[in-house]
Amino acid sequence: MTYEDALKELEKIAAALEDKDTALEDAVKLFEKSLELSKFCFEKLKETDGKIVTLKKELDALIETPFDDTKAD
């Protein structure tokens, strides 16, 4: 499942929970599923944030490295 898929599912669950015709037992199951999906999304965001931090550190290291144009000869 992708992050986007999980978000779409969460939107469907939110709509179902807002529906007054949703039975209590179904609402509890939907709520439990929404917690699982929320955790999944949080982990994906945390993972992505870590990748971004790593890439930024690599980019910062490249930028900080002085350019030595004497080696071109």
C-alpha positions in Angstrom: 0.0 0.0 0.0 1.2 3.5 -0.8 0.9 6.6 1.3 -1.6 8.0 -1.2 -3.7 4.8 -1.0 -3.8 5.0 2.7 -4.9 8.6 2.6 -7.7 7.7 0.2 -8.8 4.9 2.5 -8.7 7.3 5.5 -11.0 9.7 3.6 -13.5 6.9 2.9 -13.4 5.9 6.6 -14.0 9.5 7.7 -17.0 9.8 5.4 -18.4 6.5 6.8 -17.9 7.6 10.4 -19.7 10.8 9.7 -22.6 8.9 8.2 -25.3 8.5 10.9 -26.4 5.2 9.4 -23.1 3.5 10.2 -23.7 0.9 12.9 -21.8 1.2 16.1 -19.9 -2.0 15.6 -18.9 -1.0 12.1 -17.9 2.4 13.3 -15.5 0.8 15.9 -14.0 -1.4 13.3 -13.5 1.5 10.9 -12.0 3.5 13.7 -9.5 0.7 14.4 -8.6 0.5 10.8 -8.1 4.3 10.7 -5.6 4.0 13.5 -3.7 1.4 11.6 -3.7 3.6 8.5 -2.7 6.7 10.4 0.2 4.8 11.9 1.2 3.6 8.5 1.1 7.2 7.1 3.1 8.5 10.0 5.8 5.9 9.5 6.0 6.7 5.8 6.3 10.4 6.5 9.0 9.7 9.1 10.9 7.5 6.7 10.6 10.1 3.9 11.7 12.9 6.3 14.8 10.8 7.1 15.6 10.4 3.5 15.3 14.1 2.9 17.6 14.9 5.8 20.2 12.5 4.5 20.0 14.0 1.0 20.2 17.5 2.4 23.3 16.6 4.4 24.9 15.1 1.2 24.0 18.3 -0.7 25.4 20.5 2.0 28.7 18.5 2.0 28.9 19.0 -1.8 28.3 22.7 -1.5 30.8 23.1 1.3 33.6 21.3 -0.7 35.7 24.0 -2.3 36.1 23.8 -6.1 39.7 23.2 -7.2 39.9 24.3 -10.8 43.7 23.6 -10.9 43.1 19.9 -11.4 41.5 20.4 -14.7 44.9 20.7 -16.5 
